[in-house]
């Protein structure tokens, strides 16, 4: 549960449309999961000092000395990111496009190796014991990892077997997840014939099929209609009750509707991490959207993005 | 876990219409080549009767029918292997494997075995044709076994080469062309070396002969199984599989597809 006091200088050329969307103040959702006290529950995900993508800049003095466009130079990089998730946590990873949300989720999923820092999943280090650590992870990338030629059922069975479920257990897990993600009507269909919303749901189903302790969702709300968004919210809240979830999004109201904590990322650094209810998040995110985040209390300005993590 | 990968990879290949089309065309080509060589064998009967050490039917077919197929398989194997990783990158489905509890080594071995099993079915077609001649005339099983081993070992090495190039790019066609370029070079090294030897060239091309696929595979089709040749194809296979594992680990370190 660490919020880093770290802010970078910020470019001002932000997308006007996004500004309008993000600065909207969104209300608290009535059925949001309860915020669990830190000390009572088990740590499922522990990421310490994660860094990636800033090393190259340190080796290029010209770029660090004159950051003409820091947003481009640092796009997708992450520095000194520390997150701790306990059972029951649903963490919203909030940030503008290019803030490093996808990179963070990929680092947590073990798809990318951090250049600095470490990730521990339910006591297994991703570095020293990657297979046992990854067995506890369910990961939905920003593009669902699907095979268009496969049928939904066969695909989910493959996902279950890849996550160490065998024989009957795997088939039962697939049946269960098909029901849970409302895929009954399409379970015999080829994935290529499905609508975008259904594909997203199949993607979610493969991440959930083995009932993982750590669920990592990278912008899962993309392409869903309001009804599907509501179903997604239910599934995520449900998973959050028993396990822990990281949910990346660039929409504050989407994060609020499912998450009990929100971490705000900006240019690869964690600006703040706090309970989702706080009204200061609205103000902070509206400022981010306008491209002026540096004035938040306790944050110091950056010297140009060349700082070691 | 590996068995899941093998099953998936074989199923993906067998589910592809292009693969069945390629297989059908190749099977037709096998049939045609087989019939022409059997006809050629019949045509040279009188000439062979005068020779002391005339080859038998199996020896004749191994040299004239099966040996050229090794070159054909150096084209087919990369075609079968091209989608193994390129397709995953293109479909953005690779994170499914990267985030699952399976090591890069197991993934590479699983995918490789899955492709090779399907290819071995194709290898068995021409071998089966020669074997079927045994119903009518006596055949030399030793020579046939040696030629089959040659085809299997070379196909195994060609598949590993194709798999490696597939892991380098999201464009399957580029993977095929790169594999073909390398394999063609390895085929040509032998002929360049032997022609250099004939004219007494100054360049030490002869030293490259050891890397020539043509030279390495020839013995098998004459009924000679040399340890050096087995080691050559085994090392080539292991080398490209190891390079593929290194490549997949590099992707985790931020390499691009």
Interface residues (C-beta under 8 A of the other chain):
Chain A: X52 X53 X106 X109 X110 X111 X112 X113 X130 X131 X132 X134 X135 X137 X139 X141 X143 X144 X145 X146 X147 X148 X149 X158 X159 X161 X162 X163 X164 X206
Chain B: X1 X4 X8 X12 X15 X16 X91 X92 X93 X94 X95 X96 X97 X98 X99 X100 X101 X102 X103 X252 X253 X254
